[in-house]
Amino acid sequence: MDIYDSLNRFIDKLITQSTPEAPIWNVEKLDGMIEISWNYIDGCMTSSLISLYRETKEEKYLDFLKKWTDHYVFEDGKIRGYDPTHYSTDDLSQSRILFDMYEFTKDEKFLKAIKHSFTQIEGHSRTNEGNFWHKKIYPYQVWLDGLYMMQPFYVRYEKMFNDGKNYDDTISQFQNVRRIMFDENKKLYYHCYDEARDLFWADPKTGLSPHFWLRAIGWYVAALADVAYYMDVPEHKAYLGSLLQEIIEGLLQYQDAETNMFWQIVDLGGKEKNYLETSGSLLIAYAMLKATNDGTLPETYRQIGLDIFESVCKHRLTEVDGDLNLEGICLVAGLGPADNLRRDGTYEYYMSEPIVKNDAKGVGPLIMAYTEALKAKRH
């Protein structure tokens, strides 16, 4: 199977069989688990198509994105299914595409929608250390993936409208996460932190959840790569690069030698029920490729990223009678809230969540990594 040809055919399948109301990549939406909304699941898919359009200049991707955003973004800048006062980091994630759509179309509604989205950042609650709460329903909690959901939008807004005056705020939030959530022995980041230390899953002394969940770390390394890409203050970019190199080196200790992939619970490879997970592995490949392509990481990491990306395609992109599917994607994992005792952060909990195909939490990172692989091939 020619990987790059297969990927082009797979992406065509995804966009031709999807509408804003029923995207085939949003398994939770199709199953009725979530309502139609402006959300991070669709956001990681649409932002990946933005990147692919920038790289290939193929109009079919931009045409799809125009139809998508025309469905969601109104002329006054309000967004269908998005309420800034819901104060969820996940909700804001898709708004990063508004900067690109304004650049491509010069339609003022996207500028208004950016401003509308920024009101969430202005009102979003924070921990005492200064980090955004993951969600209003998760008070005083920092989830590793929340940095990916909020910070790229925040930095792009600062760059476009505020001369980067609040870049220090973003850097401070990364510094806090490094100080609080990084395990110096394992060289990995914990999934969640409860500053109040009163949630049933939180360690009463540290406030940390028990395990190192792959996709949370994947979102985090993608956040480092993306924020560094937009950051135009050299010392800040260098700091983000140092964090990225540190966690990449930590992850590589636990990489599966046969597939180049990573385990659902990163440091427990080979334990019963643990499995090599697609989305997190692709996010790691993406972060390496993105960061080497723009100079944030040394070039020695480029081939490592390519090897991970191509191996995931080999082992997880399947084709039967011409039908392509991306397999082995963890559907979702979270902790709490207080009334959801099933999501307790134990190893058994992470193994209990469904494994699905074609969900955007895997497909988006696949296209993100593919785009950076195309760039890497030109180096």
VEXDREN-2710 file (C-alpha; in Angstrom, 1 decimal):
% VEXDREN-2710
k/r/px/py/pz
1/MET/0.0/0.0/0.0
2/ASP/1.4/3.4/-1.0
3/ILE/0.8/5.4/2.2
4/TYR/0.6/8.8/0.6
5/ASP/-1.9/7.7/-2.1
6/SER/-4.0/5.9/0.5
7/LEU/-4.1/9.0/2.7
8/ASN/-5.3/11.2/-0.2
9/ARG/-8.1/8.7/-0.9
10/PHE/-9.0/8.4/2.8
11/ILE/-9.2/12.2/3.2
12/ASP/-11.4/12.4/0.2
13/LYS/-13.7/9.8/1.8
14/LEU/-13.9/11.8/5.0
15/ILE/-14.9/15.1/3.4
16/THR/-17.2/13.8/0.7
17/GLN/-19.2/11.7/3.2
18/SER/-19.4/14.5/5.8
19/THR/-21.7/17.5/6.4
20/PRO/-21.5/20.0/9.2
21/GLU/-24.6/18.4/10.7
22/ALA/-23.2/14.8/10.4
23/PRO/-19.4/14.5/10.0
24/ILE/-18.4/10.9/9.8
25/TRP/-15.4/11.6/11.9
26/ASN/-17.3/12.7/15.0
27/VAL/-18.3/9.4/16.6
28/GLU/-19.7/11.0/19.7
29/LYS/-22.0/13.2/17.7
30/LEU/-23.2/10.5/15.5
31/ASP/-23.9/8.3/18.5
32/GLY/-25.9/11.0/20.2
33/MET/-23.4/11.4/23.0
34/ILE/-23.0/15.1/22.3
35/GLU/-25.2/17.7/20.6
36/ILE/-24.4/19.7/17.4
37/SER/-21.9/22.3/18.6
38/TRP/-18.6/24.2/18.0
39/ASN/-16.3/21.6/19.5
40/TYR/-12.7/20.4/19.7
41/ILE/-13.4/17.1/17.9
42/ASP/-14.6/18.8/14.7
43/GLY/-11.9/21.4/15.5
44/CYS/-9.0/19.1/15.2
45/MET/-10.3/17.9/11.9
46/THR/-11.0/21.3/10.4
47/SER/-7.7/22.7/11.6
48/SER/-5.9/19.8/10.0
49/LEU/-7.6/20.6/6.7
50/ILE/-6.5/24.2/7.1
51/SER/-2.9/23.0/7.3
52/LEU/-3.4/20.6/4.4
53/TYR/-4.8/23.3/2.2
54/ARG/-1.9/25.6/3.0
55/GLU/0.6/22.8/2.0
56/THR/-1.2/21.5/-1.1
57/LYS/-3.3/24.5/-2.3
58/GLU/-6.0/22.0/-3.3
59/GLU/-9.2/24.0/-3.5
60/LYS/-11.4/21.1/-2.4
61/TYR/-10.2/21.5/1.1
62/LEU/-10.9/25.2/1.2
63/ASP/-14.3/24.7/-0.4
64/PHE/-15.2/22.2/2.3
65/LEU/-14.0/24.6/5.1
66/LYS/-16.0/27.5/3.6
67/LYS/-19.2/25.3/3.7
68/TRP/-18.4/24.2/7.2
69/THR/-17.8/27.7/8.6
70/ASP/-20.7/29.2/6.7
71/HIS/-22.9/26.7/8.5
72/TYR/-21.5/27.7/11.9
73/VAL/-20.4/31.3/11.8
74/PHE/-23.1/34.0/11.5
75/GLU/-22.7/37.4/9.9
76/ASP/-22.6/39.1/13.4
77/GLY/-19.7/36.8/14.5
78/LYS/-21.8/34.6/16.7
79/ILE/-21.2/30.9/16.3
80/ARG/-23.8/28.1/16.2
81/GLY/-23.6/25.9/19.2
82/TYR/-21.0/28.0/21.0
83/ASP/-21.5/29.9/24.3
84/PRO/-18.3/31.6/25.6
85/THR/-19.8/31.7/29.1
86/HIS/-19.9/27.9/29.1
87/TYR/-16.2/28.2/29.9
88/SER/-14.9/25.0/28.4
89/THR/-11.4/24.9/27.0
90/ASP/-12.7/22.3/24.6
91/ASP/-15.2/24.7/23.1
92/LEU/-12.7/27.3/22.2
93/SER/-10.4/24.9/20.4
94/GLN/-12.1/25.1/17.0
95/SER/-12.0/28.9/17.0
96/ARG/-8.3/28.8/16.0
97/ILE/-9.5/28.2/12.4
98/LEU/-11.2/31.6/12.3
99/PHE/-7.8/33.3/11.9
100/ASP/-7.1/31.3/8.8
101/MET/-10.6/31.7/7.4
102/TYR/-10.4/35.4/7.7
103/GLU/-7.0/35.4/6.0
104/PHE/-8.3/33.2/3.1
105/THR/-11.7/35.0/2.6
106/LYS/-11.3/38.5/4.2
107/ASP/-14.9/38.0/5.4
108/GLU/-15.5/40.3/8.4
109/LYS/-17.7/37.8/10.1
110/PHE/-14.6/35.7/10.9
111/LEU/-13.0/38.8/12.5
112/LYS/-16.1/39.3/14.6
113/ALA/-16.1/35.6/15.5
114/ILE/-12.5/35.8/16.7
115/LYS/-13.5/38.7/19.0
116/HIS/-16.5/36.9/20.2
117/SER/-14.4/33.8/21.0
118/PHE/-11.9/35.9/22.9
119/THR/-14.5/36.9/25.4
120/GLN/-14.2/33.4/26.8
121/ILE/-10.5/34.0/27.6
122/GLU/-11.3/37.3/29.3
123/GLY/-13.9/35.6/31.6
124/HIS/-12.4/32.1/32.0
125/SER/-11.8/31.2/35.6
126/ARG/-8.3/30.3/36.7
127/THR/-6.5/28.3/39.4
128/ASN/-4.6/30.2/42.1
129/GLU/-1.4/29.5/40.1
130/GLY/-2.9/31.3/37.1
131/ASN/-3.9/28.4/34.8
132/PHE/-7.3/28.3/33.1
133/TRP/-9.7/25.8/34.6
134/HIS/-10.3/23.0/32.2
135/LYS/-14.0/23.6/32.3
136/LYS/-16.5/25.5/34.5
137/ILE/-17.8/22.1/35.6
138/TYR/-14.3/21.1/36.6
139/PRO/-13.3/23.9/39.0
140/TYR/-9.7/24.4/40.0
141/GLN/-8.6/21.6/37.6
142/VAL/-5.9/21.7/35.0
143/TRP/-6.0/18.9/32.3
144/LEU/-3.0/18.5/30.2
145/ASP/-5.0/18.6/26.9
146/GLY/-6.5/21.9/27.9
147/LEU/-3.2/23.6/26.9
148/TYR/-3.8/22.5/23.3
149/MET/-7.4/23.6/23.4
150/MET/-6.8/27.2/24.6
151/GLN/-3.2/28.3/24.1
152/PRO/-2.8/28.3/20.3
153/PHE/-5.9/30.5/19.9
154/TYR/-4.7/32.8/22.8
155/VAL/-1.3/33.3/21.3
156/ARG/-2.7/33.9/17.8
157/TYR/-5.0/36.5/19.2
158/GLU/-2.2/38.2/21.1
159/LYS/-0.1/38.2/18.0
160/MET/-2.8/39.6/15.7
161/PHE/-4.4/42.2/18.0
162/ASN/-2.2/42.9/21.1
163/ASP/1.4/42.9/20.0
164/GLY/2.0/39.8/22.2
165/LYS/1.5/41.7/25.4
166/ASN/0.2/38.7/27.2
167/TYR/2.6/36.1/25.9
168/ASP/4.0/35.9/29.4
169/ASP/0.7/34.6/30.6
170/THR/0.8/31.7/28.2
171/ILE/4.4/30.9/29.1
172/SER/3.6/31.1/32.8
173/GLN/0.8/28.5/32.3
174/PHE/3.2/26.1/30.6
175/GLN/5.7/26.7/33.5
176/ASN/3.1/25.9/36.1
177/VAL/2.2/22.6/34.3
178/ARG/5.9/21.7/34.0
179/ARG/6.4/22.4/37.8
180/ILE/3.3/20.6/39.0
181/MET/2.4/17.8/36.6
182/PHE/5.8/16.5/35.4
183/ASP/7.2/13.4/37.0
184/GLU/11.0/13.8/37.3
185/ASN/11.5/10.0/37.6
186/LYS/9.2/8.8/34.8
187/LYS/9.9/11.9/32.6
188/LEU/6.2/12.1/31.8
189/TYR/3.2/14.3/32.5
190/TYR/0.2/13.2/34.5
191/HIS/-3.2/13.6/32.9
192/CYS/-4.9/16.0/35.4
193/TYR/-4.3/18.2/38.4
194/ASP/-6.9/19.2/41.0
195/GLU/-5.6/22.3/42.8
196/ALA/-8.3/21.9/45.5
197/ARG/-7.3/18.2/46.1
198/ASP/-10.9/17.2/46.8
199/LEU/-11.9/15.1/43.8
200/PHE/-12.1/11.4/44.4
201/TRP/-9.4/10.7/41.7
202/ALA/-6.9/13.2/43.0
203/ASP/-3.9/12.3/45.2
204/PRO/-4.6/14.1/48.5
205/LYS/-1.1/15.4/48.7
206/THR/-0.2/16.3/45.1
207/GLY/-3.7/16.8/43.5
208/LEU/-2.5/14.6/40.6
209/SER/-4.3/11.9/38.8
210/PRO/-2.7/8.4/39.0
211/HIS/-1.6/7.7/35.4
212/PHE/0.1/9.0/32.3
213/TRP/-2.5/8.9/29.5
214/LEU/-1.0/8.9/26.0
215/ARG/-3.5/11.2/24.2
216/ALA/-3.3/13.9/26.9
217/ILE/0.5/13.9/26.5
218/GLY/-0.1/13.9/22.8
219/TRP/-2.3/17.1/22.9
220/TYR/0.4/18.6/25.2
221/VAL/3.3/18.1/22.8
222/ALA/1.1/19.3/19.9
223/ALA/0.4/22.4/22.0
224/LEU/4.1/23.0/22.5
225/ALA/4.8/22.7/18.8
226/ASP/1.9/24.9/17.7
227/VAL/2.4/27.7/20.3
228/ALA/6.2/27.7/19.5
229/TYR/5.3/28.0/15.8
230/TYR/3.3/31.2/16.3
231/MET/5.5/32.6/19.1
232/ASP/7.7/35.4/17.8
233/VAL/9.7/36.1/21.0
234/PRO/12.9/34.0/20.7
235/GLU/13.4/33.2/24.4
236/HIS/9.8/32.0/24.7
237/LYS/10.1/29.9/21.6
238/ALA/13.3/28.4/22.9
239/TYR/11.7/27.6/26.3
240/LEU/8.8/25.8/24.6
241/GLY/11.3/23.9/22.5
242/SER/13.2/22.8/25.6
243/LEU/10.0/21.5/27.1
244/LEU/9.1/19.7/23.9
245/GLN/12.5/18.1/23.7
246/GLU/12.4/17.0/27.3
247/ILE/9.0/15.2/27.0
248/ILE/9.9/13.7/23.6
249/GLU/13.0/12.2/25.2
250/GLY/10.8/10.9/28.1
251/LEU/8.3/9.3/25.7
252/LEU/10.9/7.6/23.6
253/GLN/11.9/5.5/26.6
254/TYR/8.6/3.8/26.4
255/GLN/8.2/3.5/22.6
256/ASP/7.3/0.1/21.2
257/ALA/10.4/-1.2/19.2
258/GLU/8.4/-3.1/16.7
259/THR/5.8/-0.5/15.7
260/ASN/7.3/2.8/16.8
261/MET/4.0/3.5/18.5
262/PHE/3.1/4.3/22.1
263/TRP/0.9/2.7/24.7
264/GLN/-2.5/3.9/26.0
265/ILE/-0.9/4.1/29.5
266/VAL/2.5/5.1/28.4
267/ASP/4.8/3.5/31.0
268/LEU/2.9/0.2/31.3
269/GLY/3.6/-1.3/27.9
270/GLY/2.9/-5.0/27.8
271/LYS/0.5/-4.9/30.8
272/GLU/-2.7/-6.9/30.2
273/LYS/-5.3/-5.0/28.2
274/ASN/-2.9/-2.1/27.5
275/TYR/-2.7/-1.3/23.7
276/LEU/-0.7/0.7/21.2
277/GLU/-3.0/3.7/20.7
278/THR/-3.3/5.5/17.3
279/SER/-4.2/9.1/18.1
280/GLY/-1.6/9.8/20.8
281/SER/1.1/8.2/18.6
282/LEU/0.1/10.4/15.7
283/LEU/0.1/13.6/17.9
284/ILE/3.7/12.8/18.9
285/ALA/4.7/12.3/15.3
286/TYR/3.0/15.5/14.4
287/ALA/4.7/17.5/17.2
288/MET/8.2/16.2/16.2
289/LEU/7.6/17.0/12.5
290/LYS/6.1/20.4/13.1
291/ALA/8.8/21.4/15.5
292/THR/11.7/20.2/13.3
293/ASN/10.2/21.8/10.2
294/ASP/10.1/25.2/11.8
295/GLY/13.4/24.9/13.8
296/THR/11.9/24.5/17.3
297/LEU/13.5/21.1/17.6
298/PRO/16.9/19.9/16.2
299/GLU/16.6/18.1/12.9
300/THR/17.7/14.8/14.4
301/TYR/14.0/14.4/15.5
302/ARG/12.6/14.6/11.9
303/GLN/13.3/11.0/10.9
304/ILE/12.0/9.8/14.3
305/GLY/8.8/11.6/13.6
306/LEU/8.5/10.3/10.1
307/ASP/9.1/6.7/11.3
308/ILE/6.3/7.0/13.8
309/PHE/3.9/8.5/11.3
310/GLU/4.6/6.0/8.6
311/SER/4.5/3.1/11.0
312/VAL/1.1/4.1/12.4
313/CYS/-0.2/4.3/8.8
314/LYS/1.2/0.8/8.1
315/HIS/-0.3/-0.7/11.2
316/ARG/-3.6/1.2/11.7
317/LEU/-4.7/2.5/8.3
318/THR/-6.5/-0.5/6.8
319/GLU/-8.1/-1.1/3.4
320/VAL/-10.7/-3.7/2.6
321/ASP/-12.3/-3.7/-0.9
322/GLY/-11.1/-0.2/-1.4
323/ASP/-12.6/1.1/1.8
324/LEU/-10.0/2.8/4.0
325/ASN/-10.3/3.2/7.8
326/LEU/-8.1/4.4/10.6
327/GLU/-8.3/1.9/13.5
328/GLY/-7.3/1.8/17.2
329/ILE/-8.5/5.2/18.4
330/CYS/-9.4/5.6/22.0
331/LEU/-12.8/7.4/21.8
332/VAL/-12.6/9.5/25.0
333/ALA/-11.1/9.5/28.5
334/GLY/-11.5/11.9/31.4
335/LEU/-11.7/12.2/35.1
336/GLY/-14.8/12.9/37.1
337/PRO/-16.7/15.1/37.8
338/ALA/-17.8/14.3/41.3
339/ASP/-20.9/12.5/40.2
340/ASN/-19.2/10.2/37.7
341/LEU/-17.4/7.7/39.8
342/ARG/-16.6/5.5/36.8
343/ARG/-14.0/8.0/35.5
344/ASP/-11.7/7.4/38.5
345/GLY/-8.3/7.6/36.8
346/THR/-7.5/3.9/37.5
347/TYR/-5.7/1.7/34.9
348/GLU/-8.9/-0.3/34.6
349/TYR/-10.9/2.9/33.7
350/TYR/-8.6/3.8/30.8
351/MET/-8.8/0.3/29.5
352/SER/-12.6/0.4/29.6
353/GLU/-13.2/3.3/27.2
354/PRO/-14.2/2.3/23.7
355/ILE/-11.7/1.8/20.9
356/VAL/-13.1/3.1/17.6
357/LYS/-12.2/3.9/14.0
358/ASN/-12.2/7.1/12.0
359/ASP/-12.8/9.4/15.0
360/ALA/-11.4/12.9/14.4
361/LYS/-9.3/12.6/17.6
362/GLY/-7.2/10.2/15.5
363/VAL/-8.0/11.3/12.0
364/GLY/-7.2/15.0/12.7
365/PRO/-3.7/14.2/14.0
366/LEU/-3.2/11.8/11.0
367/ILE/-3.8/14.7/8.6
368/MET/-1.8/17.0/10.8
369/ALA/1.2/14.6/10.7
370/TYR/0.7/13.9/7.0
371/THR/0.9/17.6/6.2
372/GLU/4.1/18.0/8.2
373/ALA/5.5/14.8/6.5
374/LEU/4.9/16.4/3.2
375/LYS/6.9/19.5/4.3
376/ALA/9.6/17.3/5.7
377/LYS/10.0/15.5/2.4
378/ARG/10.9/18.9/0.9
379/HIS/13.7/19.5/3.4
END
